[in-house]
Amino acid sequence: MNREHGDARFTSRKVEDRAEGFVGFDLLRSHRGHDTCVARVLFWGACGQFSVETLGTDVPLEVLEEVIAEARSPSKRPRRSPPSAGTPCLT
């Protein structure tokens, strides 16, 4: 993702931690020369669930929906793996 919204530019950055069992995207906002991570969308492989976390700020819904769609794209996430101890799953 790389788009403008208002006076800010939003970009996504892939994040992955195979030991913890997740892959996803951080959503970054560039505004007046400062980059801030404003949200994280993760896919937890062990349980096949997504989580969305906003990080202390408002995020435009259309921008959030776009990064969620990016994270949900089957080509962007690993195949589901068996559960492992310590892997958080949403229920």
N, CA, C and O of each residue as an XYZ file, in Angstrom:
364
protein
N       0.843     -1.166      0.000
C       0.000      0.000      0.000
C       0.891      1.233      0.000
O       1.920      1.286      0.674
N       0.477      2.189     -0.751
C       1.171      3.467     -0.811
C       0.165      4.483     -1.326
O      -0.047      4.585     -2.535
N      -0.463      5.244     -0.418
C      -1.504      6.174     -0.848
C      -1.556      7.396      0.051
O      -1.144      7.370      1.211
N      -2.073      8.457     -0.525
C      -2.295      9.688      0.231
C      -3.708      9.707      0.770
O      -4.641      9.192      0.153
N      -3.841     10.312      1.935
C      -5.159     10.567      2.518
C      -5.033     11.864      3.300
O      -4.288     11.936      4.277
N      -5.755     12.879      2.873
C      -5.599     14.181      3.496
C      -4.191     14.694      3.272
O      -3.692     14.678      2.147
N      -3.545     15.148      4.339
C      -2.174     15.657      4.209
C      -1.130     14.634      4.658
O      -0.001     15.003      4.981
N      -1.496     13.366      4.680
C      -0.572     12.305      5.088
C      -0.450     11.259      3.979
O      -1.341     11.112      3.142
N       0.656     10.547      3.993
C       0.860      9.403      3.105
C       0.915      8.158      3.969
O       1.615      8.118      4.981
N       0.170      7.143      3.558
C       0.145      5.866      4.275
C       0.840      4.808      3.439
O       0.580      4.682      2.242
N       1.713      4.057      4.062
C       2.399      2.946      3.409
C       2.339      1.731      4.327
O       2.172      1.859      5.540
N       2.476      0.558      3.734
C       2.499     -0.662      4.541
C       3.876     -1.285      4.449
O       4.596     -1.124      3.463
N       4.221     -2.002      5.509
C       5.503     -2.699      5.576
C       5.225     -4.097      6.099
O       4.605     -4.261      7.150
N       5.678     -5.096      5.371
C       5.450     -6.480      5.782
C       6.238     -6.782      7.055
O       7.399     -6.397      7.190
N       5.584     -7.478      7.984
C       6.233     -7.942      9.213
C       5.971     -9.441      9.331
O       4.916     -9.940      8.938
N       6.945    -10.134      9.876
C       6.811    -11.588      9.997
C       7.672    -12.075     11.150
O       8.804    -11.627     11.330
N       7.126    -12.992     11.923
C       7.872    -13.647     12.983
C       7.435    -15.106     12.995
O       6.419    -15.453     13.598
N       8.198    -15.948     12.334
C       7.847    -17.366     12.226
C       7.862    -18.041     13.594
O       7.066    -18.947     13.842
N       8.751    -17.616     14.480
C       8.803    -18.224     15.812
C       7.513    -17.954     16.582
O       7.021    -18.839     17.282
N       6.960    -16.755     16.467
C       5.702    -16.409     17.131
C       4.493    -16.861     16.316
O       3.392    -16.986     16.852
N       4.697    -17.104     15.020
C       3.630    -17.646     14.194
C       2.752    -16.617     13.502
O       1.581    -16.892     13.241
N       3.291    -15.426     13.196
C       2.469    -14.442     12.506
C       3.180    -13.827     11.313
O       4.408    -13.804     11.223
N       2.356    -13.333     10.404
C       2.803    -12.530      9.272
C       1.741    -11.462      9.066
O       0.563    -11.702      9.328
N       2.137    -10.307      8.609
C       1.155     -9.245      8.399
C       1.803     -7.972      7.942
O       2.865     -7.981      7.319
N       1.145     -6.857      8.261
C       1.616     -5.555      7.806
C       1.500     -4.514      8.907
O       0.512     -4.466      9.640
N       2.531     -3.681      9.009
C       2.456     -2.465      9.792
C       1.967     -1.373      8.856
O       2.360     -1.331      7.690
N       1.118     -0.495      9.354
C       0.636      0.650      8.596
C       1.363      1.880      9.112
O       1.267      2.224     10.290
N       2.091      2.538      8.218
C       2.883      3.708      8.581
C       2.255      4.968      8.011
O       1.786      4.985      6.873
N       2.252      6.027      8.820
C       1.759      7.324      8.345
C       2.935      8.291      8.302
O       3.632      8.485      9.298
N       3.146      8.895      7.131
C       4.151      9.945      6.970
C       3.427     11.276      6.965
O       2.543     11.518      6.142
N       3.811     12.132      7.892
C       3.162     13.431      8.016
C       4.198     14.438      8.490
O       4.793     14.282      9.556
N       4.406     15.474      7.684
C       5.358     16.543      8.014
C       6.746     16.004      8.340
O       7.397     16.455      9.283
N       7.187     15.033      7.548
C       8.535     14.500      7.690
C       8.730     13.458      8.777
O       9.857     13.028      9.022
N       7.664     13.047      9.428
C       7.765     12.032     10.483
C       6.984     10.791     10.078
O       5.843     10.892      9.626
N       7.593      9.625     10.238
C       6.930      8.345      9.993
C       6.524      7.744     11.336
O       7.330      7.655     12.262
N       5.264      7.335     11.424
C       4.734      6.738     12.650
C       3.959      5.481     12.304
O       3.147      5.485     11.379
N       4.204      4.396     13.045
C       3.404      3.189     12.882
C       2.073      3.428     13.590
O       2.045      3.681     14.795
N       0.969      3.349     12.841
C      -0.344      3.669     13.406
C      -1.255      2.460     13.556
O      -2.271      2.532     14.247
N      -0.899      1.338     12.911
C      -1.729      0.130     13.027
C      -0.916     -1.087     12.606
O       0.117     -0.981     11.944
N      -1.418     -2.239     13.014
C      -0.793     -3.520     12.640
C      -1.910     -4.516     12.382
O      -2.828     -4.662     13.189
N      -1.820     -5.204     11.239
C      -2.766     -6.260     10.880
C      -1.960     -7.540     10.756
O      -1.037     -7.628      9.946
N      -2.317     -8.539     11.570
C      -1.550     -9.794     11.602
C      -2.438    -10.985     11.288
O      -3.623    -11.004     11.618
N      -1.838    -11.980     10.640
C      -2.462    -13.280     10.431
C      -1.687    -14.269     11.285
O      -0.478    -14.440     11.125
N      -2.414    -14.927     12.207
C      -1.807    -15.924     13.088
C      -1.993    -17.294     12.441
O      -3.104    -17.822     12.404
N      -0.906    -17.863     11.933
C      -0.954    -19.094     11.165
C      -1.500    -20.291     11.901
O      -2.210    -21.104     11.308
N      -1.190    -20.424     13.186
C      -1.598    -21.611     13.939
C      -3.111    -21.742     14.060
O      -3.642    -22.852     14.104
N      -3.792    -20.624     14.113
C      -5.243    -20.688     14.295
C      -6.014    -20.117     13.105
O      -7.245    -20.152     13.091
N      -5.301    -19.592     12.108
C      -5.962    -19.079     10.921
C      -6.792    -17.832     11.166
O      -7.781    -17.605     10.470
N      -6.410    -17.024     12.140
C      -7.163    -15.835     12.517
C      -6.353    -14.558     12.266
O      -5.122    -14.568     12.267
N      -7.084    -13.466     12.052
C      -6.476    -12.149     11.905
C      -6.686    -11.338     13.174
O      -7.645    -11.548     13.917
N      -5.774    -10.411     13.405
C      -5.971     -9.412     14.456
C      -5.619     -8.046     13.876
O      -4.752     -7.924     13.011
N      -6.314     -7.019     14.373
C      -6.067     -5.639     13.961
C      -5.829     -4.836     15.223
O      -6.621     -4.885     16.164
N      -4.735     -4.099     15.234
C      -4.400     -3.264     16.389
C      -4.110     -1.853     15.889
O      -3.253     -1.663     15.025
N      -4.818     -0.870     16.425
C      -4.461      0.523     16.151
C      -3.598      0.997     17.308
O      -3.789      0.586     18.453
N      -2.659      1.856     16.997
C      -1.637      2.205     17.967
C      -1.763      3.654     18.439
O      -0.928      4.503     18.126
N      -2.820      3.912     19.195
C      -2.968      5.176     19.879
C      -3.346      6.376     19.041
O      -3.109      7.511     19.455
N      -3.929      6.159     17.873
C      -4.316      7.281     17.030
C      -5.495      6.886     16.155
O      -5.801      5.703     16.004
N      -6.147      7.874     15.587
C      -7.223      7.604     14.632
C      -6.621      7.182     13.303
O      -5.597      7.713     12.875
N      -7.266      6.223     12.658
C      -6.849      5.761     11.341
C      -8.080      5.814     10.441
O      -9.114      5.240     10.782
N      -7.986      6.495      9.291
C      -9.144      6.548      8.399
C      -9.602      5.137      8.015
O      -8.779      4.283      7.686
N     -10.907      4.898      8.057
C     -11.449      3.569      7.796
C     -11.050      3.048      6.429
O     -10.682      1.879      6.309
N     -11.109      3.873      5.396
C     -10.771      3.389      4.057
C      -9.301      2.973      3.959
O      -8.969      2.062      3.201
N      -8.430      3.622      4.706
C      -7.015      3.234      4.737
C      -6.864      1.915      5.487
O      -6.141      1.024      5.042
N      -7.542      1.790      6.615
C      -7.496      0.556      7.396
C      -8.051     -0.620      6.593
O      -7.482     -1.711      6.611
N      -9.157     -0.397      5.894
C      -9.731     -1.459      5.061
C      -8.758     -1.906      3.980
O      -8.686     -3.093      3.660
N      -8.013     -0.971      3.421
C      -7.057     -1.325      2.373
C      -5.907     -2.176      2.903
O      -5.505     -3.139      2.250
N      -5.373     -1.838      4.075
C      -4.279     -2.640      4.627
C      -4.792     -3.999      5.115
O      -4.056     -4.984      5.071
N      -6.042     -4.062      5.577
C      -6.632     -5.357      5.939
C      -6.760     -6.230      4.693
O      -6.436     -7.417      4.737
N      -7.223     -5.663      3.591
C      -7.338     -6.423      2.341
C      -5.967     -6.917      1.888
O      -5.844     -8.036      1.392
N      -4.949     -6.098      2.055
C      -3.596     -6.502      1.688
C      -3.140     -7.686      2.541
O      -2.559     -8.640      2.023
N      -3.402     -7.626      3.837
C      -3.011     -8.714      4.737
C      -3.806     -9.986      4.467
O      -3.282    -11.089      4.629
N      -5.070     -9.844      4.056
C      -5.924    -11.010      3.798
C      -5.624    -11.685      2.475
O      -6.082    -12.803      2.240
N      -4.875    -11.045      1.617
C      -4.547    -11.622      0.320
C      -3.799    -12.943      0.524
O      -2.757    -12.965      1.178
N      -4.323    -14.048     -0.031
C      -3.680    -15.355      0.174
C      -2.217    -15.381     -0.249
O      -1.427    -16.133      0.323
N      -1.845    -14.591     -1.221
C      -0.457    -14.591     -1.676
C       0.476    -13.901     -0.687
O       1.695    -14.004     -0.822
N      -0.070    -13.201      0.303
C       0.745    -12.439      1.243
C       0.996    -13.165      2.559
O       1.801    -12.698      3.365
N       0.333    -14.293      2.800
C       0.483    -14.958      4.094
C       0.914    -16.416      3.909
O       0.692    -17.002      2.850
N       1.528    -16.997      4.940
C       1.975    -18.382      4.855
C       0.810    -19.348      4.981
O      -0.282    -18.975      5.410
N       1.054    -20.573      4.606
C       0.031    -21.607      4.806
C      -0.156    -21.851      6.293
O       0.752    -21.658      7.101
N      -1.366    -22.283      6.624
C      -1.685    -22.547      8.025
C      -0.808    -23.674      8.557
O      -0.658    -24.716      7.919
N      -0.235    -23.449      9.731
C       0.635    -24.444     10.350
C      -0.023    -24.964     11.622
O      -0.942    -24.332     12.143
N       0.432    -26.103     12.127
C      -0.173    -26.642     13.349
C       0.089    -25.724     14.533
O       1.097    -25.018     14.552
N      -0.815    -25.721     15.541
C      -0.620    -24.881     16.717
C       0.663    -25.236     17.462
O       1.072    -26.395     17.517
N       1.277    -24.217     18.026
C       2.460    -24.446     18.852
C       2.245    -23.745     20.187
O       1.458    -22.804     20.291
N       2.947    -24.209     21.188
C       2.814    -23.611     22.522
C       3.210    -22.152     22.488
O       4.215    -21.788     21.879
N       2.427    -21.322     23.136
C       2.756    -19.915     23.245
C       2.263    -19.055     22.098
O       2.444    -17.837     22.126
N       1.648    -19.651     21.097
C       1.161    -18.865     19.970
C      -0.221    -18.331     20.303
O      -1.152    -19.112     20.503
N      -0.373    -17.003     20.366
C      -1.686    -16.445     20.699
C      -2.666    -16.625     19.560
O      -2.326    -16.400     18.399
N      -3.877    -17.029     19.887
C      -4.932    -17.195     18.888
C      -6.166    -16.469     19.376
O      -6.479    -16.477     20.567
N      -6.853    -15.851     18.456
C      -8.102    -15.201     18.785
C      -9.197    -16.242     18.768
O      -9.242    -17.070     17.857
N     -10.068    -16.225     19.736
C     -11.171    -17.170     19.759
C     -12.472    -16.438     19.888
O     -13.531    -17.064     19.926
